[in-house]
């Protein structure tokens, strides 16, 4: 992640003070790197997110979703309820 931040600072000439990212970047190394550079990090903890994913799998299994992949996009459709009505 630090490489991305450095490239951004170089390209824009603006010093980063706050980092916002999704849970993919929520690893300990990234939190420590932000701390060491004096950056405020707004990143969900990856371990917590993975734990929630496992919990949600009980209610919304991945097999309940279909995926359509085209050359340029991946589309994940809504889960189909057992009654064949779309879940909300």
N, C-alpha and C positions, 0 to 999 in steps of 0.2 A: 504494500500500500504506500509506503514511503516514496517509492520511485514515482508513483502516480502524482503524489503531492508535490514532489520536487519538480517534475515536468510541468505541472500546472503553474507553479510559482515562476519558473523560468519563462514559460510562454506568455504569462500575463504581467509579470513584474510586480505582482501583488503578493504580500506575505500572508499565508494562511494562518488564521487564528482558531478557527473552529472546523472540525471535520464531521460531516454527516454522511453516514453510509448504511447500507442494509446489513443484515446479520451475516452475510457471507464474509464480511470483514471483521466480524466480532470475535476474533481470536486474541488470545492473551498477548501475543507478540505485537499486534497492532495497538492494543491499549497501552502497552508499555512504551512503544515508540512514540505515540502521541504525548504521553506524559513526559517523556524525556525531552521532547521538542517544545514543551510548553503549550501544546494544542489542547483545546477543549474537544473531547470526543463525544459525539451523539451517535452511538453505534449499539444496536442490541447485542447482547451476549450470545454467541453462537451456540454454546452448550445449552442455554436456556431455550433457545429457539428449537434446537433438535429435540429437546425433551418435550416441548409442546407439540411438535410434529408427531411424535410417537403417541402422545395422549390423544391427539385429534384423529389419528389413524383408526382408533376404536370406533369413532362416529362417522368418519368420512374416509373409507379405505380408498387407496389409489385406484383400485380396480373399478370403482364407481364412476371414474372419469374417463373420457375418451380424449385422444389427442390427434390433431390433424396437423401434419407438417407439410409445408409448401417450400419452395426454394428460398423464400425470404422471410417466412413467418412460422411460428409455432402457435397454434391456437388450442387452448385447453377448454373444453366445453364444460357446462355445468354437470354435476352428478345427476344421474337418472335414478329416481326413486324406484323401489321394487314394483310400485303400481304403474310404472312407466310415465308418471307425471314428473315434470321437472321439479327438483327440490328448490326451495327458496331459502 
